């Protein structure tokens, strides 16, 4: 694992391997929609040989324009709630699922990784997540992570993997 640990961290790789096995057991394909993590979740999911049997791919939509053009996030949602909001990640996940007919689950991430960009209402470390299940509900949640930019992004990837795992093993 040498250099790979430097890129993802051993916890991310271990958790990803577990989620990939859960996806295989459930015969389920996943798609990602990422903002503040910049494709790190998709990178972790595609790290392992053979992951193409359960990983559809990912969208990196860092700008609001890309969120709208690629995932169908509504301009009024961004204007009213901002890119870092439950409403935006919900639309990101649903847009990714809509774009990938073979995927059964989508996970989205949008947050403020820092070191700047935070406010009183939306501090550095705030990250919103959504999981959309084809034929099921879309669920959102938020976390406030601590640490530097790399740490916030790694924690966000780990949390997103936990969400996917929970959706696969829960109702």
Phi, psi and omega in degrees: 000343178004263184295331182299325179296326178295324182284309188251331187089143184296327179294319180295315181296318179296315181294321179297316179301318179296315181295320177300320177294320177298317178299317178297315180300326181269001185049050186236139176255145183242150172227147181244153173225111190236145173241278187295338179273351171055031179095002181298323179294313177298322178298318178294316181294331180261006180296321187272137176303138179087358182291347180294346178287344181227352181251117181281321181147196182206157176246129172254108183239081185285320181268159176297323178300318179292321178303318180289309187291321187266321186251354178077020175295132184285141179301321181293329176296313180295320181292321184277317188249339182088168181292332181258084183201160177300318183297319181291314181293328176299313179291328176296311181296315181294324177294320178295318179296319179297322182285341184237092184300332183279342182280144176255339180223141175234146176230136179234155183218131173212129183197189180242099185279341178088185006284340178254187175095353181275167176217180179297319180283328183228085184286160171304135182102346177287126178225131175257145181228152170217147169236131177245131180246125180303125181079006181226187182281156170261131181243140178240154174204162178228156175221153170242111182264157177244165179109186181281179183305312181298320180293317179299316181294319179295316178298324178295318178297314179300316180294319178299320177297320177298319179297315178298314178303315180296322179290330179284329184259350182252186180289000000 
